[in-house]
Amino acid sequence: MRRTLRNWRRPALFLAMLAALAGCHRATLPESGTYPARLYAARCGTCHAAYNPRSMTAAMWQVQLQAMEPRMAATGHPLSDDDRRAILEYLTRNAGG
């Protein structure tokens, strides 16, 4: 019985590592390489991963952006009006339904 359990340890560990690595993979953002996508990733992805815009509706993104702005200002990096507009337009254009 012990020998059988030992034989399963390596494959189980290998599968667990694969699952962990798959979870770390960041999907490509919509419109990758465009100015709005790069701006969003740069401004919102510095403190946390830049979430795929399809993960929330346009209305949810508006609320989320409003909630994050005081935090960004507190770090000394507030959004300019132009950056806010570009990011919100990008998120709205690519939002989930």
Stockholm file with secondary structure:
# STOCKHOLM 1.0

chainA/1-97         MRRTLRNWRRPALFLAMLAALAGCHRATLPESGTYPARLYAARCGTCHAAYNPRSMTAAMWQVQLQAMEPRMAATGHPLSDDDRRAILEYLTRNAGG
#=GR chainA/1-97 SS CHHHHHHHHHHHHHHHHHHHHHHHCCCCCTTTTSHHHHHHHHHHTTTSCCCCGGGSCHHHHHHHHHHHHHHHHHTTCCCCHHHHHHHHHHHHHTCCC
#=GC SS_cons        CHHHHHHHHHHHHHHHHHHHHHHHCCCCCTTTTSHHHHHHHHHHTTTSCCCCGGGSCHHHHHHHHHHHHHHHHHTTCCCCHHHHHHHHHHHHHTCCC
//
